[in-house]
Amino acid sequence: MHTMWKGTISFGLVNIPVKMHAATENKDIKLRQLHKKCKTPIKYEKTCPNCGDEDVKSEDIVKAYEYARNKFVVLDDEELEALKKEQEDKAVEIMDFVQLEDIDPIYFEKSYYLSPGDGGTKAYALLREALTDTGKIGIAKMMIRSKEQLAVIRVYKDAIVVETIHYPDEVRAVGDVPNVPSQESVGKKELDTAKLLIDQLTTEFEPEKYKDDYRTALMELVEAKKNNEEIEIGGETKAKPDNVVNLMDALQESLNRAKSEKPKKKTAAKKTTKTAPKKKATS
């Protein structure tokens, strides 16, 4: 794995040299934009709408913060680099230990694997075992790509993982979500049936069984067109449900389908032992 970052994780007086690696990868299929007439990729030039310059060079571009509409504070690259280095040179200190269940999934952002750096194997194993035995996770801050990130340090299988999490002010208030019912009377019969349906559809989480059907179909289409094969798109489409339905009828029908589609548990076949036929006595 490519090393994205090197640093030190510390808790108390324990320092662990570590290397960070991306734990996930984006599998989205990126499509290029071509000129329809000649199939050439379209270019996007850097232009200045004020001066009319049509090809602005990289060295003529500066970074700035817009504090009001069309009002900017220009920041020099040297200032930004110095500030970035000052933060990166700090050890990643675990500030608190909490329960994983205390953090709502809405805060989680991206996962990274940590591997021990030179001389850090023993301390790495110590932190891993301590986290595993206590069932706790660490809360820390770290600089990743010019941004100070709030992060969770936890164990996933045999590796220590850093999960970047959003700051509270980055999570929008639930109260701003439109049309969320505050209190709605729910009938006991509907609620009981909904609980039965959830129970019927409950299973163990097996991530391997979930596939990106669209990405698979898109790649099959690309391969077929690349090889000049015949293309057939379409097939069975699920019927759209009616907008106006009886809630109880919908729940009951869903429950019936779930029961019929759920695979039956295999029962162990009874073993039958055959006895050899007795030999006739000879006189």
Salt bridges, closest charged atoms under 4 A:
GLU25 OE2 - LYS27 NZ 3.87
ASP55 OD2 - LYS57 NZ 3.25
ASP77 OD1 - LYS63 NZ 3.91
ASP89 OD2 - LYS85 NZ 2.96
GLU129 OE2 - ARG128 NE 3.53
GLU163 OE2 - ARG154 NH2 2.69
GLU170 OE2 - LYS147 NZ 3.14
GLU170 OE1 - HIS166 ND1 3.62
ASP192 OD2 - LYS188 NZ 2.69
ASP212 OD2 - ARG215 NE 3.52
GLU223 OE2 - LYS226 NZ 3.20
GLU253 OE2 - ARG257 NE 3.14
